[in-house]
Amino acid sequence: MLNTWSLGHFILWLFVGRFVFKSWVLFWCLSIGWELLELVLPYEFAIETTINKLSDLVVNAIGFYLGNYLRKD
């Protein structure tokens, strides 16, 4: 399920993939780690359905892939 947070996820990981690092292992550790951390955070933004968490991971991966693709290394 896409929502307004999805755009933020996409832009963040696009930027990270383009300018910060290109390691898929590190990407998956951070991306999955954040979604797991949201399970215990006591904030309203962290409360989401399982489908939304999975869609966040898909959007993250698309953003990171595109960021890596746009690298000029």
N, CA, C and O atoms as CSV, one atom per row, in Angstrom:
chain,resi,resn,atom,element,x,y,z
A,1,MET,N,N,0.850,-1.175,0.000
A,1,MET,CA,C,0.000,0.000,0.000
A,1,MET,C,C,0.897,1.240,0.000
A,1,MET,O,O,1.729,1.425,0.888
A,2,LEU,N,N,0.714,2.045,-0.974
A,2,LEU,CA,C,1.503,3.264,-1.081
A,2,LEU,C,C,0.793,4.406,-0.364
A,2,LEU,O,O,-0.432,4.517,-0.396
A,3,ASN,N,N,1.593,5.254,0.284
A,3,ASN,CA,C,1.053,6.427,0.961
A,3,ASN,C,C,2.067,7.561,0.841
A,3,ASN,O,O,3.045,7.449,0.102
A,4,THR,N,N,1.836,8.637,1.559
A,4,THR,CA,C,2.742,9.783,1.445
A,4,THR,C,C,4.133,9.468,1.973
A,4,THR,O,O,5.113,10.061,1.522
A,5,TRP,N,N,4.234,8.544,2.920
A,5,TRP,CA,C,5.546,8.146,3.430
A,5,TRP,C,C,6.341,7.404,2.357
A,5,TRP,O,O,7.571,7.412,2.389
A,6,SER,N,N,5.668,6.776,1.424
A,6,SER,CA,C,6.351,6.026,0.359
A,6,SER,C,C,7.254,6.936,-0.462
A,6,SER,O,O,8.359,6.539,-0.831
A,7,LEU,N,N,6.798,8.150,-0.750
A,7,LEU,CA,C,7.612,9.092,-1.501
A,7,LEU,C,C,8.883,9.440,-0.718
A,7,LEU,O,O,9.964,9.543,-1.298
A,8,GLY,N,N,8.752,9.618,0.577
A,8,GLY,CA,C,9.915,9.887,1.426
A,8,GLY,C,C,10.895,8.736,1.425
A,8,GLY,O,O,12.106,8.944,1.349
A,9,HIS,N,N,10.375,7.513,1.510
A,9,HIS,CA,C,11.227,6.324,1.454
A,9,HIS,C,C,11.982,6.284,0.127
A,9,HIS,O,O,13.191,6.051,0.096
A,10,PHE,N,N,11.264,6.510,-0.952
A,10,PHE,CA,C,11.873,6.458,-2.285
A,10,PHE,C,C,12.985,7.491,-2.424
A,10,PHE,O,O,14.085,7.160,-2.867
A,11,ILE,N,N,12.710,8.730,-2.054
A,11,ILE,CA,C,13.706,9.800,-2.200
A,11,ILE,C,C,14.924,9.539,-1.314
A,11,ILE,O,O,16.061,9.736,-1.743
A,12,LEU,N,N,14.686,9.099,-0.082
A,12,LEU,CA,C,15.793,8.795,0.825
A,12,LEU,C,C,16.729,7.756,0.226
A,12,LEU,O,O,17.941,7.960,0.168
A,13,TRP,N,N,16.155,6.630,-0.223
A,13,TRP,CA,C,17.002,5.543,-0.717
A,13,TRP,C,C,17.572,5.835,-2.096
A,13,TRP,O,O,18.629,5.309,-2.443
A,14,LEU,N,N,16.902,6.659,-2.888
A,14,LEU,CA,C,17.469,7.117,-4.148
A,14,LEU,C,C,18.739,7.915,-3.864
A,14,LEU,O,O,19.770,7.702,-4.503
A,15,PHE,N,N,18.659,8.829,-2.911
A,15,PHE,CA,C,19.809,9.641,-2.524
A,15,PHE,C,C,20.938,8.778,-1.960
A,15,PHE,O,O,22.098,8.951,-2.333
A,16,VAL,N,N,20.601,7.853,-1.066
A,16,VAL,CA,C,21.611,6.981,-0.463
A,16,VAL,C,C,22.288,6.136,-1.540
A,16,VAL,O,O,23.514,6.022,-1.558
A,17,GLY,N,N,21.503,5.550,-2.429
A,17,GLY,CA,C,22.073,4.722,-3.494
A,17,GLY,C,C,22.918,5.512,-4.465
A,17,GLY,O,O,23.887,4.986,-5.014
A,18,ARG,N,N,22.573,6.758,-4.685
A,18,ARG,CA,C,23.311,7.596,-5.644
A,18,ARG,C,C,24.581,8.182,-5.052
A,18,ARG,O,O,25.611,8.230,-5.724
A,19,PHE,N,N,24.523,8.636,-3.785
A,19,PHE,CA,C,25.622,9.403,-3.228
A,19,PHE,C,C,26.345,8.786,-2.027
A,19,PHE,O,O,27.484,9.165,-1.753
A,20,VAL,N,N,25.731,7.862,-1.312
A,20,VAL,CA,C,26.306,7.420,-0.044
A,20,VAL,C,C,26.996,6.060,-0.138
A,20,VAL,O,O,28.199,5.968,0.104
A,21,PHE,N,N,26.270,5.022,-0.478
A,21,PHE,CA,C,26.891,3.699,-0.611
A,21,PHE,C,C,26.136,2.862,-1.628
A,21,PHE,O,O,25.007,3.185,-1.997
A,22,LYS,N,N,26.771,1.776,-2.084
A,22,LYS,CA,C,26.118,0.928,-3.080
A,22,LYS,C,C,26.034,-0.540,-2.662
A,22,LYS,O,O,25.786,-1.409,-3.498
A,23,SER,N,N,26.236,-0.815,-1.400
A,23,SER,CA,C,26.189,-2.179,-0.884
A,23,SER,C,C,24.750,-2.630,-0.648
A,23,SER,O,O,24.028,-2.045,0.159
A,24,TRP,N,N,24.348,-3.673,-1.361
A,24,TRP,CA,C,22.995,-4.204,-1.170
A,24,TRP,C,C,22.839,-4.858,0.199
A,24,TRP,O,O,21.754,-4.830,0.780
A,25,VAL,N,N,23.913,-5.446,0.715
A,25,VAL,CA,C,23.831,-6.078,2.045
A,25,VAL,C,C,23.552,-5.017,3.104
A,25,VAL,O,O,22.676,-5.194,3.951
A,26,LEU,N,N,24.295,-3.922,3.055
A,26,LEU,CA,C,24.079,-2.828,4.000
A,26,LEU,C,C,22.687,-2.226,3.815
A,26,LEU,O,O,22.006,-1.912,4.790
A,27,PHE,N,N,22.275,-2.069,2.569
A,27,PHE,CA,C,20.928,-1.553,2.294
A,27,PHE,C,C,19.864,-2.414,2.964
A,27,PHE,O,O,19.003,-1.893,3.673
A,28,TRP,N,N,19.917,-3.738,2.746
A,28,TRP,CA,C,18.890,-4.612,3.317
A,28,TRP,C,C,18.943,-4.614,4.837
A,28,TRP,O,O,17.898,-4.647,5.486
A,29,CYS,N,N,20.145,-4.578,5.421
A,29,CYS,CA,C,20.255,-4.536,6.883
A,29,CYS,C,C,19.596,-3.275,7.444
A,29,CYS,O,O,18.839,-3.352,8.411
A,30,LEU,N,N,19.876,-2.129,6.852
A,30,LEU,CA,C,19.295,-0.868,7.327
A,30,LEU,C,C,17.800,-0.788,7.051
A,30,LEU,O,O,17.030,-0.359,7.911
A,31,SER,N,N,17.392,-1.193,5.871
A,31,SER,CA,C,15.998,-1.092,5.483
A,31,SER,C,C,15.108,-2.014,6.323
A,31,SER,O,O,14.085,-1.582,6.853
A,32,ILE,N,N,15.499,-3.263,6.437
A,32,ILE,CA,C,14.726,-4.217,7.243
A,32,ILE,C,C,14.838,-3.867,8.719
A,32,ILE,O,O,13.864,-3.970,9.466
A,33,GLY,N,N,16.033,-3.452,9.135
A,33,GLY,CA,C,16.236,-3.058,10.531
A,33,GLY,C,C,15.317,-1.918,10.949
A,33,GLY,O,O,14.764,-1.934,12.048
A,34,TRP,N,N,15.153,-0.929,10.076
A,34,TRP,CA,C,14.269,0.186,10.393
A,34,TRP,C,C,12.821,-0.281,10.519
A,34,TRP,O,O,12.114,0.124,11.442
A,35,GLU,N,N,12.381,-1.127,9.597
A,35,GLU,CA,C,10.998,-1.626,9.667
A,35,GLU,C,C,10.777,-2.430,10.945
A,35,GLU,O,O,9.698,-2.366,11.533
A,36,LEU,N,N,11.773,-3.178,11.378
A,36,LEU,CA,C,11.655,-3.925,12.638
A,36,LEU,C,C,11.635,-2.970,13.832
A,36,LEU,O,O,10.877,-3.167,14.781
A,37,LEU,N,N,12.472,-1.938,13.777
A,37,LEU,CA,C,12.493,-0.951,14.855
A,37,LEU,C,C,11.146,-0.258,14.994
A,37,LEU,O,O,10.718,0.050,16.106
A,38,GLU,N,N,10.481,-0.011,13.883
A,38,GLU,CA,C,9.163,0.622,13.932
A,38,GLU,C,C,8.145,-0.209,14.708
A,38,GLU,O,O,7.153,0.332,15.196
A,39,LEU,N,N,8.376,-1.504,14.825
A,39,LEU,CA,C,7.446,-2.359,15.586
A,39,LEU,C,C,7.429,-2.002,17.071
A,39,LEU,O,O,6.428,-2.238,17.749
A,40,VAL,N,N,8.523,-1.437,17.586
A,40,VAL,CA,C,8.598,-1.144,19.015
A,40,VAL,C,C,8.595,0.349,19.327
A,40,VAL,O,O,8.523,0.729,20.496
A,41,LEU,N,N,8.673,1.200,18.311
A,41,LEU,CA,C,8.654,2.641,18.557
A,41,LEU,C,C,7.256,3.090,19.012
A,41,LEU,O,O,6.252,2.668,18.438
A,42,PRO,N,N,7.195,3.940,20.035
A,42,PRO,CA,C,5.890,4.358,20.564
A,42,PRO,C,C,5.315,5.603,19.872
A,42,PRO,O,O,4.662,6.425,20.514
A,43,TYR,N,N,5.557,5.736,18.582
A,43,TYR,CA,C,5.080,6.913,17.856
A,43,TYR,C,C,4.036,6.509,16.826
A,43,TYR,O,O,4.063,5.401,16.289
A,44,GLU,N,N,3.119,7.430,16.562
A,44,GLU,CA,C,2.020,7.139,15.642
A,44,GLU,C,C,2.503,6.812,14.230
A,44,GLU,O,O,1.923,5.951,13.569
A,45,PHE,N,N,3.569,7.494,13.749
A,45,PHE,CA,C,4.046,7.239,12.390
A,45,PHE,C,C,4.552,5.808,12.212
A,45,PHE,O,O,4.611,5.302,11.092
A,46,ALA,N,N,4.915,5.160,13.315
A,46,ALA,CA,C,5.472,3.811,13.228
A,46,ALA,C,C,4.396,2.725,13.198
A,46,ALA,O,O,4.707,1.556,12.971
A,47,ILE,N,N,3.161,3.091,13.420
A,47,ILE,CA,C,2.083,2.101,13.435
A,47,ILE,C,C,1.565,1.923,12.015
A,47,ILE,O,O,0.930,2.817,11.457
A,48,GLU,N,N,1.843,0.761,11.441
A,48,GLU,CA,C,1.382,0.470,10.079
A,48,GLU,C,C,1.106,-1.021,9.929
A,48,GLU,O,O,1.531,-1.834,10.749
A,49,THR,N,N,0.398,-1.356,8.882
A,49,THR,CA,C,0.060,-2.755,8.638
A,49,THR,C,C,1.262,-3.504,8.068
A,49,THR,O,O,2.235,-2.896,7.622
A,50,THR,N,N,1.180,-4.807,8.090
A,50,THR,CA,C,2.241,-5.636,7.531
A,50,THR,C,C,2.386,-5.382,6.036
A,50,THR,O,O,3.505,-5.329,5.528
A,51,ILE,N,N,1.290,-5.227,5.336
A,51,ILE,CA,C,1.332,-4.933,3.897
A,51,ILE,C,C,2.064,-3.626,3.645
A,51,ILE,O,O,2.849,-3.527,2.703
A,52,ASN,N,N,1.814,-2.618,4.484
A,52,ASN,CA,C,2.485,-1.330,4.321
A,52,ASN,C,C,3.987,-1.469,4.571
A,52,ASN,O,O,4.790,-0.866,3.858
A,53,LYS,N,N,4.369,-2.247,5.564
A,53,LYS,CA,C,5.793,-2.477,5.832
A,53,LYS,C,C,6.457,-3.155,4.637
A,53,LYS,O,O,7.570,-2.795,4.255
A,54,LEU,N,N,5.779,-4.130,4.052
A,54,LEU,CA,C,6.335,-4.817,2.883
A,54,LEU,C,C,6.425,-3.876,1.682
A,54,LEU,O,O,7.399,-3.917,0.931
A,55,SER,N,N,5.415,-3.035,1.504
A,55,SER,CA,C,5.473,-2.096,0.385
A,55,SER,C,C,6.584,-1.072,0.611
A,55,SER,O,O,7.205,-0.619,-0.351
A,56,ASP,N,N,6.845,-0.698,1.871
A,56,ASP,CA,C,7.974,0.190,2.168
A,56,ASP,C,C,9.283,-0.442,1.701
A,56,ASP,O,O,10.130,0.238,1.122
A,57,LEU,N,N,9.450,-1.732,1.950
A,57,LEU,CA,C,10.674,-2.425,1.532
A,57,LEU,C,C,10.801,-2.452,0.012
A,57,LEU,O,O,11.901,-2.303,-0.522
A,58,VAL,N,N,9.692,-2.639,-0.680
A,58,VAL,CA,C,9.716,-2.643,-2.149
A,58,VAL,C,C,10.083,-1.249,-2.670
A,58,VAL,O,O,10.921,-1.121,-3.562
A,59,VAL,N,N,9.461,-0.214,-2.117
A,59,VAL,CA,C,9.756,1.160,-2.540
A,59,VAL,C,C,11.208,1.497,-2.223
A,59,VAL,O,O,11.887,2.132,-3.030
A,60,ASN,N,N,11.688,1.078,-1.055
A,60,ASN,CA,C,13.089,1.303,-0.693
A,60,ASN,C,C,14.016,0.675,-1.728
A,60,ASN,O,O,14.967,1.310,-2.185
A,61,ALA,N,N,13.736,-0.561,-2.093
A,61,ALA,CA,C,14.590,-1.281,-3.041
A,61,ALA,C,C,14.577,-0.614,-4.418
A,61,ALA,O,O,15.616,-0.527,-5.072
A,62,ILE,N,N,13.428,-0.151,-4.855
A,62,ILE,CA,C,13.347,0.536,-6.149
A,62,ILE,C,C,14.158,1.828,-6.113
A,62,ILE,O,O,14.902,2.125,-7.047
A,63,GLY,N,N,14.013,2.594,-5.035
A,63,GLY,CA,C,14.786,3.828,-4.896
A,63,GLY,C,C,16.275,3.567,-4.850
A,63,GLY,O,O,17.047,4.268,-5.503
A,64,PHE,N,N,16.693,2.564,-4.085
A,64,PHE,CA,C,18.114,2.236,-3.968
A,64,PHE,C,C,18.666,1.727,-5.295
A,64,PHE,O,O,19.769,2.102,-5.692
A,65,TYR,N,N,17.917,0.889,-5.974
A,65,TYR,CA,C,18.340,0.387,-7.276
A,65,TYR,C,C,18.537,1.542,-8.259
A,65,TYR,O,O,19.560,1.620,-8.939
A,66,LEU,N,N,17.563,2.423,-8.326
A,66,LEU,CA,C,17.657,3.557,-9.245
A,66,LEU,C,C,18.836,4.469,-8.865
A,66,LEU,O,O,19.549,4.959,-9.741
A,67,GLY,N,N,19.034,4.688,-7.578
A,67,GLY,CA,C,20.174,5.481,-7.130
A,67,GLY,C,C,21.492,4.869,-7.548
A,67,GLY,O,O,22.392,5.572,-8.009
A,68,ASN,N,N,21.610,3.557,-7.390
A,68,ASN,CA,C,22.833,2.859,-7.822
A,68,ASN,C,C,22.989,2.935,-9.330
A,68,ASN,O,O,24.101,3.094,-9.833
A,69,TYR,N,N,21.902,2.826,-10.044
A,69,TYR,CA,C,21.927,2.898,-11.500
A,69,TYR,C,C,22.427,4.271,-11.987
A,69,TYR,O,O,23.120,4.366,-13.000
A,70,LEU,N,N,22.065,5.315,-11.257
A,70,LEU,CA,C,22.443,6.669,-11.640
A,70,LEU,C,C,23.853,7.068,-11.177
A,70,LEU,O,O,24.314,8.165,-11.490
A,71,ARG,N,N,24.534,6.194,-10.442
A,71,ARG,CA,C,25.899,6.488,-10.015
A,71,ARG,C,C,26.815,6.677,-11.198
A,71,ARG,O,O,26.601,6.085,-12.256
A,72,LYS,N,N,27.828,7.493,-11.031
A,72,LYS,CA,C,28.784,7.724,-12.115
A,72,LYS,C,C,30.156,7.169,-11.770
A,72,LYS,O,O,31.172,7.692,-12.229
A,73,ASP,N,N,30.192,6.119,-10.970
A,73,ASP,CA,C,31.472,5.495,-10.571
A,73,ASP,C,C,32.132,4.820,-11.751
A,73,ASP,O,O,33.211,4.245,-11.609
